[in-house]
Amino acid sequence: MAVPVTGRAGRVVASLSLSGPSQRFPYEAVERFATELAEGARLISGQGFSHPLSSDV
C-alpha cells in the first residue's frame, strides 16, 4: 500500500509505502497500517516537504 506526500503547492512530491507478504497482514492490520501511513503523510506534507528534484515550492 502507498500514500502520497504533497508539497507546498499541493502536488504529489513523494510517497510512503509499506509492503510484505499478504499472509502476514490480516485485513485488520492492513486497515491500521493504511490509517497510520496516511497520518504520517499528512504530518510530512504539513511540514512543507519538498523533494529536492521537484519544482514544487
C-alpha positions as CSV (number, residue, x, y, z in Angstrom):
1,M,0.0,0.0,0.0
2,A,1.2,3.6,-0.6
3,V,0.0,7.1,0.3
4,P,1.0,10.4,-1.3
5,V,3.1,13.1,0.3
6,T,2.2,16.5,-1.1
7,G,4.4,19.6,-1.5
8,R,3.6,23.2,-0.6
9,A,1.7,23.7,-3.9
10,G,-0.5,20.6,-3.2
11,R,1.2,18.4,-5.8
12,V,2.4,14.9,-5.0
13,V,6.2,15.0,-4.4
14,A,6.8,11.7,-2.7
15,S,5.1,8.7,-1.2
16,L,5.2,6.5,1.8
17,S,4.7,2.8,1.3
18,L,4.6,-0.5,3.1
19,S,4.8,-3.9,1.6
20,G,5.1,-7.5,2.7
21,P,3.7,-11.0,2.2
22,S,-0.1,-10.9,2.2
23,Q,-0.4,-13.9,4.5
24,R,1.3,-11.8,7.3
25,F,-1.1,-8.9,7.0
26,P,-4.7,-9.7,8.1
27,Y,-7.3,-7.3,7.0
28,E,-7.4,-5.5,10.4
29,A,-3.7,-4.9,10.2
30,V,-3.9,-3.5,6.7
31,E,-6.6,-1.1,7.9
32,R,-4.4,0.1,10.7
33,F,-1.3,0.4,8.5
34,A,-3.2,2.4,5.9
35,T,-4.5,4.8,8.6
36,E,-1.0,5.2,10.1
37,L,0.6,5.7,6.7
38,A,-2.0,8.4,5.8
39,E,-1.4,10.2,9.1
40,G,2.4,10.1,8.6
41,A,2.0,11.5,5.1
42,R,-0.3,14.2,6.4
43,L,2.3,15.2,9.0
44,I,5.1,15.3,6.5
45,S,3.0,17.3,4.0
46,G,2.0,19.7,6.7
47,Q,5.7,20.5,7.4
48,G,6.1,21.7,3.8
49,F,8.1,18.8,2.5
50,S,9.6,19.4,-0.9
51,H,11.5,16.9,-2.9
52,P,15.0,18.3,-3.9
53,L,14.4,17.4,-7.5
54,S,10.9,18.9,-7.6
55,S,10.0,22.4,-8.9
56,D,7.2,22.3,-6.4
57,V,7.9,25.1,-3.9
